[in-house]
Amino acid sequence: MANDKKKNSEETGKQDKAPTHIVYHVVGYDNGNKANWTRAGAAWAHKDGEGFNVALNLFPVDGRLVIRTRKEDEPDQENKD
């Protein structure tokens, strides 16, 4: 069964470790109002540093996605069991 988990992880590109970055959906900043930031998922940096694997919990139709480095004290919502 451990081999199945490893194979599944490799096929989907999802990492077993904590994400290196957090993905946010950002909307707004009109007329001096602050933008609304919503956590949208997580990202794992590729070993070669040339890209990311991204897992989204929502699919925004407006606004923008912002990927920020995950802070050490930030909870890992992707791997909560």
C-alpha positions in Angstrom: 0.0 0.0 0.0 2.9 2.4 0.6 4.0 1.9 -3.0 0.5 3.0 -4.1 0.7 6.2 -2.1 4.1 7.0 -3.5 3.0 6.2 -7.1 -0.1 8.4 -6.6 2.0 11.3 -5.2 4.3 11.1 -8.2 1.5 11.0 -10.7 -0.3 14.0 -9.3 2.8 16.0 -8.5 1.6 16.6 -4.9 4.2 16.7 -2.3 4.0 14.9 1.1 5.8 17.8 2.8 4.5 21.2 3.9 4.0 23.7 1.1 6.8 26.2 0.4 4.3 28.9 -0.6 0.7 30.0 0.1 -1.6 31.0 -2.7 -4.1 33.9 -2.1 -7.0 35.2 -4.2 -6.9 39.0 -4.1 -9.9 41.2 -5.1 -10.3 44.9 -4.8 -8.3 48.0 -3.9 -10.8 50.5 -5.4 -11.3 54.0 -4.2 -8.8 53.7 -1.4 -10.4 50.5 0.1 -8.1 47.7 1.1 -7.9 44.6 -1.1 -9.6 41.5 0.2 -7.1 38.5 0.5 -8.5 35.0 0.8 -6.3 31.9 1.2 -6.9 29.9 -2.0 -4.4 27.1 -1.8 -0.7 26.1 -1.6 2.3 25.7 -3.8 5.4 23.6 -3.7 8.6 24.8 -5.3 10.2 22.5 -7.8 13.6 21.1 -6.8 15.3 22.9 -9.7 13.8 26.2 -8.6 12.2 26.8 -12.0 8.5 26.4 -11.1 5.8 25.3 -8.7 3.1 22.6 -8.2 0.0 24.5 -7.2 -3.1 23.1 -5.4 -6.1 25.4 -5.3 -9.1 25.1 -2.9 -11.1 27.5 -5.0 -11.1 28.6 -8.6 -11.4 32.4 -8.9 -13.2 34.1 -11.8 -12.0 37.6 -10.9 -9.2 39.3 -9.1 -5.7 37.8 -9.2 -3.7 35.0 -7.6 -0.7 36.0 -5.4 1.8 33.4 -4.4 3.8 34.3 -1.2 6.5 32.4 0.6 5.1 30.4 3.5 6.2 31.6 6.9 7.4 29.0 9.4 4.7 29.7 11.9 1.9 29.7 9.3 -0.4 26.7 9.6 -0.4 24.1 6.8 -4.1 23.8 5.8 -3.4 21.5 2.9 -2.2 18.6 5.1 -4.5 18.9 8.1 -5.8 15.5 9.1 
